Structure formats: structure tokens, C-alpha cells
Amino acid sequence: MNAVANATIALLQSSSLTSVVQQEIERAILQGEYAPGSKLIEATLAVKMGVSRGPVREAFRMLEEAGLVRTEKNRGVFVRDIPIDEAVEIFDLRAAMDELVGRRLAEHITPAQLKELKGLVDAMEKAVKAEDAYNYHLLNLKFHDRLVEMTGNGKLTAIYRKLIKELSLFRRLNLADGWLLPISASEHRQIIKAIASGDPVAAGKAMYDHAMDSKERTIENDLRRQERARERDAATAKNAKASRA
């Protein structure tokens, strides 16, 4: 085998390994194993995955392009902590895309696809009854991903997935409040009903409204988190002052 062939095989192997490493780190980030703001250590991840540091370094570059990590000079690589104003912008884009998805599916969805979506919502409702926010979150992601995928528009699907990955941590925090799960599940049931009706306007509106309601919940939850943080800081300061007295 000549040198060119050897180099090509080595490149393919390296590319494949980098892809596997990137997918595993991405999975861990999206499932909450690495919290926003946490530092990702290249050497530690290389040992954990049983690879050299090269594929991890290249995976970091790919994840930065995907908007999931940020690189700080002389400090390292960190999981992105998306600010609320950026999350709101993404929700606005998502709402417009979701309206298009609803319209398309109302016109073209098949009985088999409707059955699949109903099965996902059934599973989500079971997760609500079990108070299983973790699995509800995963089913929620899958439900929306399948909706977009069913349009058959590859460009739309790729852009949507990038936006959803960036929003994933915010959405997890939204659904962490148990009282929101039944509301969210009910909205998904209404989306299926609107799509099944064959009315593009109703289906588009159902999906648009769901996205905008999610945006409002995100804003409300962020305000609650800020208030809780202020209360903790005030309590800490009060305790510190009392201990010095």
C-alpha cells in the first residue's frame, strides 16, 4: 500500500474518531453531565475516552462552531452559559420555524407519522404521571426533532437542531419545575390535533404559540432564579455579619 493510501486511511480514522469524541461530549453536555460554565479538561477527557488529546482538541473546535462551548485564551474550554437575551432571540427564531413546520405537516403528514407522534406524546404523559422530568425532557426533544424532520427539509432540520442544542439547558431548567410538565404535555397534544385536522393555519398557530409560551416560561423562570440567587446572597451576607459580631 502506497504512502498516499496510508495517509488517506489515517485521515479517515482520525476523522471518525474525532466525530465519536465530539458526539459523546455533546451528549454529556446536552444531558446535563457538564453544567453551563463548567470547564472541560482536554487531558481528563482524553483519558476518560481512551483516546489521544488530538481528537478531543478537534472535538472542542467542532463544539465551539455548534455553539455549545467557548474557548477562553489562556484559560481553556468551557460549556457555554447562554444569557437570557440570546435565549429569547433563539425562541423567536424557533417560533417562526415551528409555524412553518406546522403548516407543512398539516398538508403532508402521513398516518404512520401521526401514529408515531401520538406514541411520543403518550410516553410524555406517562412521564408526567411518574413525575419523571428527566425522561420527559428527552421525549420533548425527540418530539420536536421528529416534527421538523418529517417536513423533509434538510436545511431547516440542520438549522433547527443547532438552535435547539443551544437552548437545551434552558429548556431543561424550564421543565425541571414539575408543575409545568402537564401544561407542556397538553400543548403537545393540541399540536398533534391541529396537524391531524389538515388545517395549515391552525397547525402553524399551535406550534407558534407553543414556542412563544416556552419563551415566556423561560423568562419567568430566569427571573425566579435571579430572585432566589439574591435571597441566597442576602442570607449568606447576613450570616457572615452575624458570625463576625
Steps between C-alpha positions, in 0.01 A plus 500: 500500500648839398557802722201691358264213582644470851453872556140483376414211734665678793297816422174304484577324827587827670187670363279213615654499848460877532133467404443233766673712766304810396169312515576360847598838645194659339276230647644562847446876469143471372407248769635725775812306599702818445320808631513841330821677591688182593852452363575210267849362556656365180736256674230368735256435216770331293575257783130444570431413135820308442621723216785740439452871561486581127142376437380672820659828389334471157168406664520820706535699176191332354301558820598865499368533144178334619465763774531259792842599638720808506878526502665760721862586426738372769207360698362207302168371368170551682142388449309804378266674740254659258372838628126552522492760222661255256258226605208734429637574153527128428144442618376768257679326213372163613142627511518613137650167396244305701215682328641392164537142625138491619372628168704250301401201711129587494519467124729201462517285817431129457288277726816312607670826600195611697498167682869544590440850637200385703717224646759755610235716667356191672849430639533863609171483687618184677816688602280779640307251715827349621637853570799403286629836377824351363332260255233756420776737391651237268158413352427869453820543300423194289141611433604838362793357309275247326248771412767696315654190346160392364486813281774345286685834490864421577615862531217584737578193711873583525441862603227403745718239668781751552260745666344231719838378620584852613163526678519155656619605845239774524227257399619248757475767770148591382380142528676440831201667668256211536187715474593592141505142371121453467471838325777410255352156431156650434651744249661209313166320482342815353777522239426147379127573490559813290734321258259206466217742411677582174462874565838669430403823676386323819803271503741785443337705775509208747872455450574873500303552822676207668842649420400843623352353819832320554677833458281664763560209740873540442486870587287435811727221621810711445349777713419246773856365491639852528274571798603176674866585439451845656330345801786250545759777472312712754474207742871422459595862566272512804651181645853624436422828675348315798806274533731803514291670769 
